[in-house]
Structures are given as structure tokens and as C-alpha cells.
Amino acid sequence: MDRFLIQGNRRLSGEVHVGGAKNAALPLMVACLLADGTSTLCNVPDLRDIQTMAGVLGELGARIDYEDHRMRIDATGFSNHEAPYDMVRKMRASTYVMGPMLARLKRARVSFPGGCAIGARPIDLHLRGFEALGAKIQIEGGYVVADGANMKGAEMTLEGPHGSSVGATINVLMAAVLTPGRSVIRGAALEPEVSEVVRMLNLMGARIEGADSPTLTVEGVEALRPIYYSTIPDRIEAGTFLLAGAVTRGDVLVRGARADHMNALLDKMIQAGCELEVLPDAIRVRGDRGPFRATSIRTLPYPGFPTDMQAQFMTLLCLAEGESLVSESVFPERFIHAAELMRMGAKIEMGRGEARVKGVKKLTGAPVMASDLRASAALVLAGLAAEGETEILRVYHIDRGYERIDEQLAGVGAMIWRESAPTGSLGKVPS
């Protein structure tokens, strides 16, 4: 099992490049199942989650070719309506296949999902949308069994107790585009990744109105055509690199970052004392313009502060003067990283759905354990900023969402190594 070894307290300087958005590429891959023939997706990141999804599509009958961030998906053989537990348990996004299954095959048998350990993330909104379209849903032995033979257009609301659901919006949308009649999805998620799916589906021949709005109107069509499409940059990866530059008091240019997708994060970084320069195709951060200031955040669905940046931003707040309040309204249990940050000297008081962070002058390197994808990124940032040596175990989590992050950070001056973790305590980091 791999680990990261980091010699911290080094100022990062230089340029990093943002890859394609994982959370857009995954549903775009699945959407290719809706068209008979071969589609090509460009700017697809080389990540563990992408590999997992490619395996899922292959099991369903699609043929996948991937090289140099370009993926060809031939959905001609898409005929298997079952996604078993061994496939779905590895990644929650595998449930996206239900939409195309119901749309083209008129039936689906999909295991309940797995994924990161960040609290319950039920798929009831997905099922509510499918049922609104007329699908018959049963739960059998840990599987969702759906019959879509009599689906037709319908109106529905997909907003849940914690706001709009990206997954439910995309999944139900993919089912609706080939369902006869007019469907109206209210409470649709506004995330850029949803808008990407809408745009690609329309280019494939779907008839969807309301992109970038909370109401999507779909006129079902008989068939879609294959497409050639390029994925947007990853706003979460971009934000993580910006925070890496900040917490190390560095000067980093994040090439490919789209400021229009990151306003909530950028605003909070400025409030916390970071200096940002927005360029046409990049964002520059400087973290050496004075002390960081306490800044409270509350995660919300887009365009609010993203839950996927909460852990990374907490690392910055650990080094800010004063007390900050971090409220997690999307996944209230998403604070496993806080205990690991405290091992490095952070002062954090936990409550239900919130954490109070009292800034400290410095963090100190320590052995820590990654619990999920974004927690892994937060610990990497902490290790970069800390004095001394940090060992991060279970970094396979970070490989799900960041392509060669250790190499990217090393390219701007970080002392970070990937090694196979031996049995025993933290070893000496190479000098």
C-alpha cells in the first residue's frame, strides 16, 4: 500500500496544470451509452475512478479505448442491464448507469453503491425521479431492480433535505432524454458538471432546455447520436493547488483554472488573506502577503462553497489568526480529517455538523491516515505547510481524484515522495 512522505515548510513556486474534471468525465462517460456507436471524450483524467467506470461500462457491453487522456466509447454492444456489487461498491458514481439502462434497455438491476466514508449518501432522490417517470422500483437483496417498460414524461422535484442532488439530476436526466413525452425536473442541481452533461446531451440530439437553471425541461427523442466532446477543467483540483500555494506562503500559477466555476472558494481565500490574480486561462495565488485571517465557511450546493473543498480549506484555517467556524450542511459527518489535522497540532473543536478551528502558528509533521479523497488532499496540504516530516497512509484515496498530485507538487518545489509503506513507524524522509 502506497504512502506519501513529505518534508514540509517549503515555499512552492511555479506553474501547475489542471486536468479534466473527474466529476464531469464520469457522467459524460456513462452518457455515451445513450447513443449507438462510438463517442470520443477528450481531456479525460487518468484516475482510479475513471478506470473503475471504464471497467463498469465494459461489463455492460461497451468497448473502451483510452490513451493520452482521450477515451473512445463504443456503445454498440451495450446490452447488460445488471451492475453487480463487486463493480458498484468501488465507486458511488457507478449508479449513473441506471439512467441509460432504463432509457435504452428498459430495465436495470444495480447494487447499492459504495464510495468514500463521509456519511450516508442515499440514492432515494434518484429512485424518486425514476418512479416519477413511471419506472417500477423494487429493492431485492441489496439491489435496486427497476422496470422502465412503461416510462413516459412527467414533472418532478429532486431537491432533498440537504439541497439539490448532482447525481440524481444527472441520472434522471439521462433516463428522461429517451423517454416519450415532456419531463420537467425541478430542484435540479446547478453545478458546472451538470451543465456539462446537459450541453453534451443536446449536442447528441437531446432536447433539453434550462441549462444552468434549477428547472430542466426535456422533450424525449427516439435516439441520440455519438459525439466528440472535451471535458471542462477540474475546479476541485484547481482549488486544491491554489490552497497548496497559499498554505506554503508560495507563488503558484494554476493553469487551466476557471474562475467562473470557483467564485465561492476564491472569495473565501481573499477574505482569509490570500492574494489572487485571475487571468484569462489561469489563476495565480500568493500566500506571502501577511498573516491568514479567520474566515467562517458553510458548505452549500453550487454556487455555494463546495463540500469537496471543505477539508482543504480547513487546513488553511488551521494557520489563520483567530477562530473560524466550518459548517458542513451537505454531508454533516464529513469531518474525519479533523482528527488527523489535530495530530499535526491543529486546534479543532467538533460539534454536530460543524467544527471550530482555532488558528495556530505552525503545524508539525506526523504520521496520519487518509480516510477519503478530499481528506487525503487536506492532509497533503497540511504536510506541505508543516515543520518536519509527515507520512500519509492510504493515499490510494487521493488517486481517485488527483492525477499524479505528488509529481505536480514536486514540480513547483514540494519535497514529496510516493513509496510502498513498510510495517512500522514513520521512516526518515530523504533529504
FIDREN-519192 format. One line per 3 residues: number of its first residue (from 1); for each residue x, y, z of C-alpha. Coordinates in Angstrom, 2 decimals. Example, Ala and Ser with C-alpha at 12.3 -4.5 7.8 and 13.67 -1.06 7.14 Angstrom:
1) 12.30:-4.50:7.80; 13.67:-1.06:7.14 .
***
This chain:
1) 0.00:0.00:0.00; 1.47:3.35:-1.04; 2.19:6.26:1.26 .
4) 3.36:9.85:0.81; 6.41:11.15:2.64; 6.60:14.94:2.83 .
7) 9.32:17.25:4.09; 7.29:20.36:4.78; 7.73:24.07:5.39 .
10) 8.92:24.75:1.85; 7.60:27.60:-0.26; 6.01:26.44:-3.53 .
13) 6.68:28.46:-6.66; 5.92:27.84:-10.32; 3.14:26.57:-12.55 .
16) 0.82:23.58:-12.34; -1.75:22.39:-14.88; -5.32:21.38:-14.08 .
19) -6.67:18.21:-15.68; -10.16:17.34:-16.80; -12.93:17.33:-14.21 .
22) -13.46:13.89:-12.71; -16.99:14.72:-11.63; -17.86:15.73:-15.19 .
25) -15.96:12.99:-17.01; -17.67:10.17:-15.09; -21.27:11.03:-16.08 .
28) -20.15:12.00:-19.60; -18.67:8.53:-19.98; -21.96:6.98:-18.91 .
31) -23.96:9.30:-21.17; -22.14:7.81:-24.14; -24.18:4.64:-23.52 .
34) -27.26:6.54:-24.73; -26.04:6.59:-28.36; -25.48:3.56:-30.56 .
37) -21.94:3.86:-31.99; -18.60:5.30:-30.91; -18.18:8.56:-28.99 .
40) -14.88:10.25:-28.16; -14.20:12.19:-24.97; -11.09:14.38:-24.64 .
43) -9.35:15.77:-21.55; -10.36:12.71:-19.53; -8.10:12.47:-16.45 .
46) -6.12:9.29:-15.79; -7.59:8.46:-12.38; -8.59:5.37:-10.45 .
49) -12.28:6.39:-10.59; -12.08:6.79:-14.36; -10.53:3.33:-14.65 .
52) -13.27:1.92:-12.42; -16.01:3.47:-14.54; -14.37:2.20:-17.72 .
55) -14.48:-1.28:-16.20; -18.16:-0.87:-15.36; -19.01:0.22:-18.91 .
58) -17.03:-2.70:-20.27; -19.02:-5.13:-18.15; -22.21:-3.64:-19.60 .
61) -21.06:-4.40:-23.15; -19.32:-1.19:-24.23; -15.83:-1.21:-25.74 .
64) -13.37:1.28:-24.24; -10.09:2.57:-25.67; -8.10:5.10:-23.63 .
67) -4.83:6.80:-24.49; -3.29:10.18:-23.73; -6.41:11.49:-21.95 .
70) -8.65:10.60:-24.88; -11.33:7.94:-24.49; -13.31:6.20:-27.20 .
73) -16.51:4.52:-26.06; -18.31:2.19:-28.46; -21.78:1.56:-27.01 .
76) -22.96:-0.69:-29.84; -22.78:-3.75:-27.59; -24.48:-2.15:-24.57 .
79) -26.92:-4.87:-23.54; -26.22:-5.91:-19.93; -28.77:-4.42:-17.53 .
82) -27.01:-5.54:-14.32; -24.28:-3.77:-12.34; -23.30:-6.14:-9.51 .
85) -21.96:-5.26:-6.07; -18.33:-6.03:-6.93; -18.46:-3.25:-9.53 .
88) -20.59:-0.63:-7.79; -19.06:-0.93:-4.30; -15.83:0.69:-5.51 .
91) -17.42:3.97:-6.57; -20.74:5.64:-5.90; -20.86:7.21:-9.38 .
94) -21.38:3.73:-10.84; -25.10:4.19:-10.10; -25.21:6.62:-13.05 .
97) -25.65:3.59:-15.31; -29.26:3.24:-14.14; -30.36:6.17:-16.29 .
100) -29.07:4.80:-19.61; -30.19:1.27:-18.68; -33.77:2.42:-18.20 .
103) -33.65:4.69:-21.25; -32.29:2.11:-23.72; -32.75:-1.32:-22.15 .
106) -35.95:-0.53:-20.21; -34.71:-2.38:-17.14; -31.93:-2.18:-14.58 .
109) -30.55:-4.20:-11.69; -27.92:-2.17:-9.85; -26.32:-2.76:-6.46 .
112) -26.49:-0.07:-3.83; -23.27:1.97:-4.06; -20.07:2.27:-2.07 .
115) -17.59:5.16:-2.09; -15.90:7.42:0.45; -16.57:7.12:4.17 .
118) -18.11:10.59:4.59; -21.54:9.67:5.91; -24.78:8.41:4.41 .
121) -25.46:9.38:0.82; -28.74:7.68:-0.11; -29.99:7.37:-3.67 .
124) -33.63:7.93:-2.79; -33.79:11.05:-4.98; -32.61:9.01:-7.98 .
127) -35.33:6.45:-7.34; -37.95:9.14:-6.78; -37.18:10.58:-10.21 .
130) -37.29:7.20:-11.95; -40.61:6.42:-10.29; -42.00:9.77:-11.42 .
133) -41.15:8.74:-14.99; -43.16:5.56:-14.48; -40.43:3.06:-13.63 .
136) -41.38:0.32:-11.18; -38.77:0.08:-8.41; -38.12:-2.81:-6.04 .
139) -35.32:-3.43:-3.55; -34.10:-7.01:-3.54; -31.12:-8.24:-1.54 .
142) -29.14:-5.00:-1.70; -30.04:-4.33:-5.34; -32.30:-1.77:-6.98 .
145) -34.42:-3.59:-9.56; -36.19:-1.25:-11.97; -38.65:-1.89:-14.79 .
148) -38.84:1.01:-17.26; -41.06:-0.55:-19.90; -43.89:1.95:-19.34 .
151) -41.97:5.16:-18.69; -43.30:8.46:-20.00; -42.59:12.15:-19.46 .
154) -43.52:13.59:-16.07; -42.93:16.51:-13.70; -40.91:16.05:-10.51 .
157) -38.89:17.78:-7.83; -35.47:16.36:-6.95; -34.42:18.64:-4.11 .
160) -33.61:16.79:-0.89; -33.07:17.77:2.76; -29.51:18.96:2.05 .
163) -30.32:20.70:-1.22; -30.18:19.64:-4.84; -28.51:16.37:-5.81 .
166) -25.98:16.35:-8.63; -26.19:12.58:-9.02; -29.98:12.42:-9.06 .
169) -30.25:15.31:-11.51; -27.85:13.70:-13.97; -29.20:10.16:-13.58 .
172) -32.85:11.09:-14.05; -31.94:13.44:-16.90; -30.24:10.60:-18.78 .
175) -33.35:8.46:-18.35; -35.65:11.27:-19.48; -33.93:12.18:-22.77 .
178) -35.10:8.95:-24.45; -38.43:8.73:-22.61; -41.50:9.71:-24.69 .
181) -43.19:12.94:-23.73; -42.25:16.06:-21.80; -40.43:15.90:-18.47 .
184) -39.81:18.77:-16.07; -37.10:18.39:-13.41; -37.42:21.00:-10.67 .
187) -34.82:21.46:-7.99; -32.11:20.48:-10.48; -28.52:20.87:-9.31 .
190) -26.64:23.87:-10.68; -23.09:22.50:-10.58; -20.97:23.07:-13.73 .
193) -20.69:19.30:-14.11; -24.48:19.07:-14.54; -24.40:21.83:-17.15 .
196) -21.69:19.89:-18.99; -23.93:16.82:-19.21; -26.81:18.98:-20.49 .
199) -24.63:20.54:-23.18; -23.23:17.23:-24.35; -26.63:15.55:-24.45 .
202) -28.05:18.42:-26.51; -25.16:18.11:-28.96; -26.01:14.40:-29.19 .
205) -29.54:15.30:-30.25; -31.39:15.61:-26.94; -33.91:18.41:-26.43 .
208) -33.20:19.92:-23.03; -33.99:23.49:-22.02; -32.95:25.33:-18.86 .
211) -29.21:24.66:-18.69; -27.62:26.44:-15.68; -31.03:26.82:-14.04 .
214) -32.91:24.85:-11.33; -35.59:23.76:-13.82; -34.78:21.46:-16.72 .
217) -37.38:20.73:-19.37; -36.85:17.64:-21.51; -38.68:16.62:-24.68 .
220) -37.98:12.94:-25.21; -36.42:11.89:-28.52; -36.17:8.47:-30.17 .
223) -32.39:8.26:-30.39; -29.13:10.13:-29.78; -26.02:10.19:-31.94 .
226) -22.38:9.64:-30.92; -20.28:12.70:-30.16; -16.76:14.15:-29.93 .
229) -16.51:16.22:-26.76; -13.91:17.71:-24.38; -14.30:17.79:-20.59 .
232) -14.09:21.00:-18.54; -11.15:21.57:-16.14; -11.46:20.20:-12.62 .
235) -12.45:23.06:-10.28; -11.69:20.99:-7.17; -8.19:20.08:-8.33 .
238) -7.63:23.74:-9.23; -8.78:24.85:-5.79; -6.52:22.33:-4.09 .
241) -3.47:23.62:-5.98; -4.38:27.22:-5.14; -4.55:26.32:-1.46 .
244) -1.22:24.48:-1.73; 0.36:27.69:-2.93; -1.32:29.64:-0.15 .
247) -0.52:27.42:2.87; 3.15:27.22:1.87; 3.33:31.02:1.57 .
250) 4.16:30.45:-2.07; 3.54:31.92:-5.50; 1.78:29.42:-7.78 .
253) 0.10:29.80:-11.16; -2.69:27.26:-11.70; -3.03:26.90:-15.46 .
256) -6.46:25.91:-16.78; -8.38:27.00:-13.66; -11.76:28.56:-14.46 .
259) -12.57:31.35:-12.04; -16.23:31.39:-13.13; -16.62:27.91:-11.62 .
262) -14.84:28.82:-8.36; -16.26:32.12:-7.12; -17.27:30.91:-3.64 .
265) -13.82:29.47:-2.92; -11.94:32.44:-4.37; -14.00:34.88:-2.29 .
268) -13.19:32.98:0.91; -9.49:32.77:0.03; -9.39:36.54:-0.38 .
271) -11.21:37.01:2.94; -8.60:34.76:4.55; -5.75:36.95:3.30 .
274) -4.65:35.24:0.08; -3.73:37.40:-2.91; -5.29:36.15:-6.17 .
277) -4.85:37.26:-9.76; -7.39:35.97:-12.28; -6.00:35.61:-15.81 .
280) -7.81:34.51:-18.98; -6.70:30.87:-18.64; -5.19:30.68:-15.16 .
283) -5.31:31.88:-11.56; -2.24:32.99:-9.61; -2.09:32.79:-5.83 .
286) 0.35:34.40:-3.43; 0.27:33.36:0.20; 3.08:35.60:1.49 .
289) 1.15:38.87:1.79; 0.66:38.75:5.55; -0.98:36.53:8.15 .
292) -4.06:34.48:7.27; -7.30:35.69:8.85; -10.02:33.58:10.46 .
295) -12.88:33.09:8.00; -16.01:31.05:8.55; -17.48:28.88:5.79 .
298) -20.69:26.95:5.26; -20.82:24.30:2.55; -23.78:24.52:0.20 .
301) -24.77:23.21:-3.20; -23.34:25.22:-6.10; -22.88:28.17:-6.37 .
304) -22.22:28.00:-2.62; -18.96:26.86:-1.04; -18.27:23.30:-2.27 .
307) -18.26:20.45:0.20; -15.40:18.94:-1.82; -13.19:21.90:-0.78 .
310) -14.15:21.94:2.91; -11.32:19.70:4.14; -8.63:21.51:2.13 .
313) -9.84:24.94:3.25; -9.83:23.77:6.86; -6.10:23.23:6.53 .
316) -5.69:26.90:5.66; -7.90:27.93:8.59; -5.69:25.91:10.94 .
319) -2.97:28.50:10.20; -5.21:31.59:10.37; -5.25:34.09:13.22 .
322) -8.42:33.81:15.29; -11.29:31.32:15.36; -13.15:30.08:12.29 .
325) -16.41:28.15:12.10; -16.73:25.43:9.47; -20.34:24.33:8.92 .
328) -20.98:21.25:6.77; -24.57:21.28:5.52; -24.14:18.87:2.58 .
331) -22.51:15.88:4.34; -22.71:16.71:8.09; -20.40:13.82:9.03 .
334) -17.59:14.90:6.70; -15.03:15.76:9.37; -12.89:12.63:9.67 .
337) -9.86:14.64:8.55; -10.12:16.93:11.59; -8.75:14.28:13.96 .
340) -5.74:13.76:11.70; -5.08:17.51:11.46; -5.12:17.63:15.26 .
343) -2.35:15.04:15.28; -0.30:17.68:13.46; -1.01:20.36:16.05 .
346) -4.26:21.87:14.80; -6.80:23.06:17.38; -10.28:21.95:16.31 .
349) -13.40:21.52:18.40; -16.02:19.27:16.86; -19.80:19.67:17.04 .
352) -22.70:18.21:15.12; -22.23:19.29:11.52; -19.64:21.92:12.41 .
355) -16.10:22.47:13.59; -14.49:25.40:15.36; -10.92:25.94:14.22 .
358) -8.57:27.99:16.37; -5.57:29.05:14.37; -2.07:28.01:15.41 .
361) 1.29:29.47:14.41; 2.50:26.23:12.88; 1.66:22.61:12.15 .
364) 4.11:19.83:12.88; 4.71:16.76:10.73; 3.28:13.46:11.97 .
367) 2.09:10.06:10.71; -1.53:10.45:9.56; -4.15:8.31:7.86 .
370) -6.26:9.35:4.85; -9.94:8.42:5.14; -11.37:9.65:1.85 .
373) -10.47:11.52:-1.32; -10.69:15.13:-0.14; -9.39:14.35:3.35 .
376) -6.29:12.97:1.61; -5.80:16.29:-0.19; -6.20:18.21:3.08 .
379) -3.50:16.12:4.73; -1.15:16.66:1.80; -1.64:20.43:2.17 .
382) -1.01:20.16:5.90; 2.16:18.16:5.29; 3.41:20.75:2.82 .
385) 2.90:23.55:5.34; 4.10:21.70:8.45; 7.53:21.75:10.01 .
388) 9.29:18.40:9.83; 8.28:15.12:8.29; 4.80:13.87:7.50 .
391) 3.78:10.36:6.50; 0.35:9.93:4.88; -1.01:6.40:4.67 .
394) -3.76:5.09:2.38; -3.03:7.54:-0.41; -4.94:5.31:-2.82 .
397) -7.87:7.55:-1.88; -6.20:10.57:-3.47; -5.51:8.64:-6.68 .
400) -9.28:8.52:-7.18; -9.42:12.25:-7.87; -5.94:13.70:-8.49 .
403) -3.69:12.61:-11.33; -0.09:12.27:-10.11; -0.53:15.01:-7.50 .
406) 2.84:14.19:-5.98; 4.59:14.84:-9.31; 2.65:18.06:-9.87 .
409) 3.58:19.40:-6.43; 7.21:18.29:-6.76; 7.34:20.32:-9.97 .
412) 6.73:23.53:-8.00; 9.20:22.79:-5.24; 7.50:20.38:-2.84 .
415) 9.59:17.64:-1.25; 7.12:14.79:-1.57; 7.72:11.11:-2.34 .
418) 5.47:8.16:-3.01; 6.65:4.88:-1.51; 5.30:1.50:-0.56 .
421) 4.52:1.73:3.14; 6.61:-0.66:5.28; 5.43:-2.19:8.52 .
424) 6.31:0.01:11.46; 6.62:3.69:12.25; 7.44:6.71:10.13 .
427) 10.78:6.42:8.45; 13.32:9.08:7.54; 12.29:11.31:4.63 .
430) 15.04:11.57:2.02; 16.96:14.85:2.18 .
***
